[in-house]
Amino acid sequence: MDNAHLLVVDDDARLRALLQRYLAEQGFRVTAAADAAAARGALSAMAFDLLVLDVMMPGESGLELVESLRREGKDVPVLMLTARGGPDDRVAGFEMGADDYLAKPFDPRELALRIRTILRRTSPPPQPVLPQAPVQLGMRWFDAERSELRGPEGTIRLTGGEAALLTALARRAGEVLSREEIAAALGTPEAGERAVDVQVTRLRRKIEPDPREPRFLHTVRHRGYVLRPGP
């Protein structure tokens, strides 16, 4: 995990250099980019395990970049940095496809901790506790061991957050999970209820025939969510 390759994208040259040096000292391989265009160039040339992405940049913003990457099917985990850390700003980041959100100013130790948390969540553990068999969701099947959702059209891409959410629900299928439990499973306990709801909405688009009338991922009023697999 500590040898993971990170792409740090921030238009502040001083902060970019500090982050590059600190994260390298923590054992990560680090590439830096000053804006979205440079980040795209790096992404086309190299594979990265995680992006540390500033929200407010001249030209294409961090939010626009991560939304574009998700549209293109790129599921590399993204941790967003911003000087605006209000709930609406965090939710906007999650809606675009970010995996976590950290408000400036921040302690570099917390940044490194969050990076490792995301990497643990998006990398298969050596001896995972998994469902006995893939979970059926109508015409689709979820394999938690591989974090894969498969259907008649082939493998359906899941972001790290979506895979973590579906794995947590599948492990306790038929059992109601509170939003707090889900946030803890996602590694974002401070994100709040709205951020969990956003992740659920995104996941429903991929597992439900009609996300407006869920068959599998149900809301239990005042309690949380429950996954009820079936044909």
Backbone torsions as a table, in degrees:
resi	resn	phi	psi	omega
1	MET	NA	-42.6	-177.4
2	ASP	-69.5	-13.0	176.3
3	ASN	-92.8	10.2	-178.7
4	ALA	-61.9	147.9	-179.4
5	HIS	-96.6	118.2	-177.9
6	LEU	-106.9	145.0	170.2
7	LEU	-112.6	114.9	178.9
8	VAL	-99.5	121.9	-176.4
9	VAL	-121.4	112.6	-179.1
10	ASP	-157.8	135.3	-178.0
11	ASP	-80.2	-10.0	177.2
12	ASP	-83.1	106.3	-173.9
13	ALA	-60.9	-39.6	-178.8
14	ARG	-65.5	-48.1	180.0
15	LEU	-64.6	-39.4	179.9
16	ARG	-59.9	-43.8	-179.9
17	ALA	-67.5	-40.3	179.1
18	LEU	-63.4	-44.1	180.0
19	LEU	-65.4	-41.0	-179.6
20	GLN	-62.0	-43.8	-179.5
21	ARG	-68.2	-46.2	-177.1
22	TYR	-63.9	-45.7	-177.9
23	LEU	-67.7	-32.1	174.9
24	ALA	-65.6	-38.3	177.4
25	GLU	-65.1	-25.7	178.3
26	GLN	-81.7	-0.5	176.1
27	GLY	101.2	1.7	178.7
28	PHE	-86.1	152.8	166.3
29	ARG	-88.1	130.8	-171.3
30	VAL	-129.5	130.1	169.2
31	THR	-116.3	142.1	-177.2
32	ALA	-118.9	148.7	177.3
33	ALA	-139.9	145.8	-174.8
34	ALA	-88.4	-17.9	-178.1
35	ASP	-159.4	-179.8	-176.1
36	ALA	-64.8	-37.5	-179.5
37	ALA	-63.1	-43.8	178.1
38	ALA	-66.4	-35.6	178.1
39	ALA	-64.0	-41.4	178.4
40	ARG	-61.5	-40.0	178.4
41	GLY	-62.9	-42.1	178.9
42	ALA	-66.3	-40.6	-179.0
43	LEU	-66.3	-30.8	178.9
44	SER	-76.9	-20.0	-176.1
45	ALA	-101.1	-24.9	-174.0
46	MET	-139.3	160.8	174.2
47	ALA	-97.9	137.7	-179.9
48	PHE	-123.8	149.0	178.1
49	ASP	-88.5	-21.6	-178.9
50	LEU	-165.9	144.9	174.3
51	LEU	-106.8	132.0	168.6
52	VAL	-104.0	109.7	-163.8
53	LEU	-125.1	122.2	176.1
54	ASP	-72.9	141.5	-179.7
55	VAL	-76.9	-51.6	-172.3
56	MET	-92.3	103.4	177.3
57	MET	-135.3	150.2	175.9
58	PRO	-64.4	149.2	-177.3
59	GLY	77.1	-130.6	179.5
60	GLU	-72.8	123.7	-177.9
61	SER	-76.9	168.5	177.3
62	GLY	-62.7	-38.6	178.0
63	LEU	-62.1	-43.5	179.8
64	GLU	-65.2	-37.7	-179.5
65	LEU	-66.0	-46.9	-177.5
66	VAL	-67.8	-35.8	176.6
67	GLU	-62.8	-41.8	178.7
68	SER	-64.2	-42.2	179.2
69	LEU	-61.5	-41.4	179.5
70	ARG	-67.3	-37.9	176.9
71	ARG	-62.3	-33.8	-179.7
72	GLU	-80.2	-1.1	178.7
73	GLY	85.1	9.8	178.2
74	LYS	-82.8	120.2	-174.5
75	ASP	-107.9	21.0	177.1
76	VAL	-58.4	132.8	180.0
77	PRO	-60.6	146.6	-177.8
78	VAL	-131.1	126.2	170.3
79	LEU	-108.9	120.9	-175.1
80	MET	-98.0	140.5	176.5
81	LEU	-111.8	138.2	-179.9
82	THR	-154.9	150.8	173.2
83	ALA	-81.4	-9.2	179.8
84	ARG	-111.2	105.5	-173.0
85	GLY	-110.9	21.6	179.7
86	GLY	-69.8	163.3	-178.6
87	PRO	-55.9	-41.4	-179.2
88	ASP	-63.9	-37.0	179.3
89	ASP	-68.2	-40.7	178.4
90	ARG	-63.9	-44.1	-179.2
91	VAL	-62.6	-40.4	178.3
92	ALA	-59.1	-41.0	177.9
93	GLY	-63.1	-44.1	179.1
94	PHE	-65.7	-37.0	178.9
95	GLU	-62.4	-35.3	-179.7
96	MET	-76.6	-15.5	177.7
97	GLY	118.3	11.1	177.6
98	ALA	-71.6	155.4	178.8
99	ASP	-97.7	-25.1	178.3
100	ASP	-159.5	169.2	-170.4
101	TYR	-144.6	131.2	179.7
102	LEU	-133.0	125.2	-177.1
103	ALA	-85.5	140.4	173.3
104	LYS	-83.3	148.2	-7.7
105	PRO	-75.7	154.2	-177.7
106	PHE	-137.8	160.1	175.6
107	ASP	-81.7	125.3	179.7
108	PRO	-54.7	-29.3	178.7
109	ARG	-65.6	-35.6	177.4
110	GLU	-68.7	-38.2	177.0
111	LEU	-59.0	-48.3	-179.6
112	ALA	-62.3	-38.8	179.2
113	LEU	-64.3	-43.5	-180.0
114	ARG	-66.6	-38.6	177.6
115	ILE	-60.1	-46.7	-179.2
116	ARG	-65.3	-35.5	178.1
117	THR	-63.4	-44.6	179.0
118	ILE	-64.8	-43.0	-179.4
119	LEU	-63.7	-39.0	176.7
120	ARG	-63.3	-39.8	-176.8
121	ARG	-70.0	-32.1	-174.9
122	THR	-99.8	-1.7	176.2
123	SER	-109.8	139.1	-179.6
124	PRO	-65.7	126.9	177.2
125	PRO	-68.6	159.8	-175.9
126	PRO	-64.1	-37.2	178.7
127	GLN	-134.9	74.1	-174.4
128	PRO	-70.0	150.7	170.7
129	VAL	-91.2	112.1	-170.2
130	LEU	-128.1	160.8	171.7
131	PRO	-59.6	155.3	-178.0
132	GLN	-60.6	-34.3	-176.2
133	ALA	-148.9	164.1	175.1
134	PRO	-53.5	145.0	-176.7
135	VAL	-93.2	129.9	-179.7
136	GLN	-87.2	132.0	176.1
137	LEU	-129.9	77.5	-175.9
138	GLY	67.9	-120.2	179.8
139	MET	-86.4	2.8	-178.9
140	ARG	-116.4	156.1	178.3
141	TRP	-131.4	136.4	177.9
142	PHE	-108.4	123.2	177.0
143	ASP	-104.3	103.5	-175.6
144	ALA	-66.9	-31.3	-178.6
145	GLU	-61.2	-36.5	-179.6
146	ARG	-103.8	-0.2	-175.2
147	SER	52.9	41.5	-176.9
148	GLU	-115.1	136.7	171.7
149	LEU	-111.1	119.0	-175.8
150	ARG	-118.1	145.5	177.7
151	GLY	-147.9	-174.3	179.8
152	PRO	-56.5	-27.7	-179.2
153	GLU	-86.2	0.5	-179.1
154	GLY	107.5	-160.2	-179.1
155	THR	-75.6	132.4	179.5
156	ILE	-102.0	125.1	-176.9
157	ARG	-68.0	134.8	172.8
158	LEU	-119.7	138.7	171.9
159	THR	-71.7	168.7	178.4
160	GLY	-58.4	-41.6	179.6
161	GLY	-66.3	-40.6	179.0
162	GLU	-65.3	-42.6	179.5
163	ALA	-64.7	-41.6	179.0
164	ALA	-64.4	-40.7	179.0
165	LEU	-64.3	-48.1	-178.3
166	LEU	-66.5	-36.2	177.1
167	THR	-63.4	-45.6	179.6
168	ALA	-60.9	-42.0	179.7
169	LEU	-69.8	-39.7	-178.0
170	ALA	-67.1	-36.8	179.2
171	ARG	-63.6	-26.9	-178.9
172	ARG	-124.5	43.1	-179.0
173	ALA	-55.6	135.6	-178.8
174	GLY	85.9	-5.8	-178.7
175	GLU	-110.4	135.7	-179.5
176	VAL	-75.3	127.4	175.1
177	LEU	-106.5	130.9	176.8
178	SER	-71.9	162.9	177.3
179	ARG	-62.5	-34.1	178.2
180	GLU	-64.7	-42.4	178.0
181	GLU	-64.3	-39.3	179.7
182	ILE	-67.0	-44.1	179.1
183	ALA	-60.1	-39.0	178.2
184	ALA	-65.7	-40.3	178.8
185	ALA	-64.9	-31.2	178.5
186	LEU	-80.2	-10.7	-178.1
187	GLY	78.7	17.7	-179.5
188	THR	-130.0	59.7	-174.6
189	PRO	-63.2	-20.2	-179.0
190	GLU	-91.1	-0.9	-171.3
191	ALA	-70.5	-30.0	178.5
192	GLY	96.3	166.8	-174.3
193	GLU	-64.7	-39.5	-177.0
194	ARG	-61.9	-37.5	179.7
195	ALA	-65.2	-38.5	175.7
196	VAL	-63.5	-44.2	179.6
197	ASP	-60.2	-38.2	178.2
198	VAL	-63.5	-44.4	179.1
199	GLN	-62.0	-40.7	178.5
200	VAL	-62.8	-44.1	179.4
201	THR	-60.5	-43.1	179.0
202	ARG	-64.2	-40.9	-179.4
203	LEU	-67.1	-39.5	179.0
204	ARG	-58.5	-33.5	179.6
205	ARG	-63.2	-22.2	-176.6
206	LYS	-101.0	-20.3	-176.5
207	ILE	-113.2	-16.3	-174.7
208	GLU	-101.5	137.2	172.8
209	PRO	-59.2	-39.1	176.0
210	ASP	-135.5	101.5	-177.0
211	PRO	-57.9	-23.0	-180.0
212	ARG	-76.5	-19.9	178.1
213	GLU	-128.2	75.9	-172.9
214	PRO	-60.9	135.4	174.6
215	ARG	-99.0	-27.2	-171.2
216	PHE	-115.9	-45.1	-176.8
217	LEU	-103.5	101.3	-170.9
218	HIS	-103.7	145.1	171.3
219	THR	-87.8	130.4	175.2
220	VAL	-109.8	109.4	-171.4
221	ARG	-52.6	130.4	177.9
222	HIS	66.9	6.1	-178.0
223	ARG	-124.4	-45.8	-178.9
224	GLY	150.1	-134.3	-176.1
225	TYR	-134.3	153.0	177.6
226	VAL	-140.0	139.9	175.6
227	LEU	-99.9	123.5	177.5
228	ARG	-118.8	92.2	-178.4
229	PRO	-65.4	162.8	176.8
230	GLY	165.2	172.6	-179.0
231	PRO	-74.1	NA	NA
